[in-house]
Amino acid sequence: MPQPTSQSLKAIVDQIFADRRISRQGQRELMNRLLSQPTLSNQDYAIAQRVFDAIRQGRLRVID
């Protein structure tokens, strides 16, 4: 069963991909979720990596 933090992280990332963009606020929320944990689970790491890869590949736009 996923941890509550993993679920909220997934919800944030799902919204980012649905919008195909990430705002500064979305970026802060994502970073707050990631940094609020002493360690990242493999699942959380994969979720975060998916966002960063999409930004690098131009599949997500970064907006203000």
N, C-alpha and C positions, 0 to 999 in steps of 0.2 A: 504494500500500500504506500503511495507517495506521501511524502511529508507535506504539511500545509505550505511551507515555504516553496517547495517545488511546484505545487499547484498554482500558487499566485505568480510565480516566475513564469510558468507556462502560459498563464492567462495574459500576462503582459506581452510576452513574445508572440502569442497568437494574434493579439491586436496589432502589434507592429507589422506582422506579415500580412494581415488582412488589409491594413492601410497602405502597405508597400512603402512605408516611410517611418522614420523615427524622429521624433522631436527632441529638443533638449530636455524637456520634462520627462519624456519617455525614457530617454537615456539615463537621467538621474534615477528614475524609479528602478530601472533595470540594474544599475550599479548599486543602488541601496540594497536591493534584494540579494545580489551576489555577495556584497561585502558584509551583510548582516550575519553571515554564517561563518563559523570558525574554519570549516573546510567545505569544499564543494563536492557533492556526490557526482558520480559519473554522469548521471542523467542531467543534473544542473549544468555541468561543464559542457555537455553536448548541446544543450539548449543555447547557452551563451555563445558557444563557438559557431553555431548556425547563424546567429545574428551577425557576428563579426565577419564571417565569410561572405554573407549576403551583401554587407556594406562594401567590402573590398571588391566584390564582383559586380557591383553596380545594380544589384537586384533590389536594394533598399536605398531610398533617398534619405539623406540627413537634412532636416529642416530646422529653422529656429522657432 
